[in-house]
């Protein structure tokens, strides 16, 4: 499978969200990545369900919602109703991860699980067969524009080995500090989906930036 590009709307111009979403619609991007932050699990506040619903009205790409929030199980149905196609929760944010994964699936959304940079990937071993997406944070979550943590490459390689050995179909998504300077190494390690924020929306030509990320051999 060719790798997927998921521009992160967190790095867009909030005063021109419709314009930036329409730019993504006309690009080679595959998904639109939406970081939902609550100011508790991460030190920032971003979008709620109403904003996601508005985004979904204008977006013709897969809506990839990343819940960086405490107790995500309380909000899964409302984000699905708002238009989420994929809902990812943090392993660190829920006490009953397996139950929460299947709560997501019951809504009809694809289920993802994310872990922060300090979290060992061993915490995922018991849910590899259950999830559709595994999101490895390659920066400390909460703010865009951070530098990629290169220890993530080792995590990707190990995770890819596990998935292959167990014949699992989950995709590996990398979120944080992704750009042309490291995308090829990330893909070589075994990633499937690149979340790109500043490297797309802050580029001189975002359409060309997406095209170049999409063209990198994996």
N, C-alpha and C positions, 0 to 999 in steps of 0.2 A: 504494500500500500504506500502510495506517495504521502509524504508528510502533509499535515494540515497547518494552516496559519490562522490564529485567532487574535486579531487586534484587540487590545484592552481599552475599552471606552473610558476607563479611569484617566487616561492620558489625553483624552480629546478636549476640545474647547467647550466647556459647559454652557457657554453662551450661544453655541451653534451646534448643539447635539444632533439636530435633524440633518443639518448640512453634512456633518462628519459621518453619520450613519449612512446617508445616501452615497457618500464617497466610498464607504466600505461595500455597499451594495454593488457598485460598479467596478469593484476591484477583484483580484484573484483570491481574496481571503475566503476562508471556508466557514468560519464561525465568528460570532461577535462575543467577546469575553466580557462579562459584567461582574465586577467585584462589589459585593455587598458587605459593607462594614458597619459595625454597631457602636464603635467607640469604647467597647469593653473588651472583647476578644482581641481586637487590634486597636491601636491608638489613633483612630481616624473614623469619620462617619462619611458614608458616601450616598448610595442610592437605596430607596425603599421600593415597595411593590408598585406604587403608582408610576414612578419614573420608569421602572422596567416595563410596565404595561405600555407606556407611551413609546419606549424604544421599540418594542415588539411590533407596534403598529406600523412603524416606518422601515423596519429591518426585514430583508428577505433572506438573511443567513440564519444558520442555527444559533439560537441564543443559549450561550454557555454561562450559566449563573454560578458563581463561586461565593458561597455563603461563609464569610469570615466573621461569624457571629456565634455568641454563646447560645446554647439550647436551640440549635437549628431545627430540631424536630417540631417546634411550635409554629414554624413559618413555611414549611415545605409546600403544603397545599396552596397557600396564597401565592407563592412565587410560581408554582406551576400554572395557576389560574392567570397570573400576570403575563405568561407567555414563555416561561423557561422551557427549553427542550432538554437541557442537561442541568442537573442540580448537584453540586459538589459540596460536601460538608467536611469539616476538619475532624480528624480523628481525635484531636486534643479538646474538642468543644462539645462532645457528646458522650454520655456515660454508657450508651447502648448502641454502639456503632452498627452492629449487624441488623438490629431492629430498624434503625434509621435508614439504612440502605434499602431495606425492603419497603419502608414507608414511601421512599422516593419512587421506587419501581411501581408501587400500587397506583400512583398518580398518572402513570404513563410516561414519565420522564426517564431519561437515562440517569443512572446513579454513579456519582463520583465520590472519591474520598481524597482529601488533601492532607499533607503533613508539612509542618514547618521545618526549617533547615536543621534545627537541633534535634529533631525527633528521629530515632533510628527506624529504618524501613522494616525492621522485624515486627513492628506493631501491625503491619499490613498482612502478614503471612496467613492469617485465618480468614481473610475476606477476599483474597485474590480471585477466587472463582465467582464471587458474588457481584463484583463491581464492573461497570462499563468503562470507567476512567479512573486513573490514578494521577493526581496532580502533585508533583514535587515542587515545593516552594524553593526557589533558588535565590531568594532574598528574604529578609525578615519582613513579614507581611504588614501592610498598613499604609505604605506610601510608594508611589511610583518613582522611577528614575534612579533606583539603587544599582550598585554593582553586583554582577553575578558572582555567586559563591561557588568556586570551582570544585569543591568537595562533592557537589551535586552530581558530577560526572560519574563518580564511583557508585553513587546510589543508583543512577540510571542503569549502569552495566549490571549490577547485582539484580535489580528488579527485572530487567529484560531476561536475564538468565532464568530466574524463577518462573516467569510467565511462560517462557518457551518450554521449560522442563515439565510444567504442569498443564501445558496445552490450554492456557488461559487466553481469552480474547480481549482483555482490558487494554485500552490505549494508555500510553504514558504521555502526560502533558507536563511541560516545564514552564513555570511562571515566575518571571522576575529577572531583569537584567539581560534579557535575550535580544540579540541584535546580530548584524552581519559579522561582527568580530568573533562571535563564538557559536553561531548557529550550526555550522558544519560539524564542530566537535560534539555538540549536543546530539545531533542526529546520528553521528557515527556511534555514539554510546548506546543508542537504542531508543531515543525518543520518537514519538509519533506526532505530537501536537506542540507547536511553539506559540506561546502567548507573547505578543509583542506590543508594548505600550509606547514608551517614548521613542523607540527606534522607528516606529511608524508615524505617529501623530506629530512628532517634533522634527521629522525629516523634511528636507526642502521640498520633496515631492513624495507624499505618502503612497501614492499609487505605484511609483517606481520602487519604493522601499519594500512594499508587499510583494511585488513581482520578483524582486531579487531574492527575498527570503524564500519564496515559493520555488525558485529555480535551483536552490542549493541542492546538490546531490546528497542523498541520505545513505 
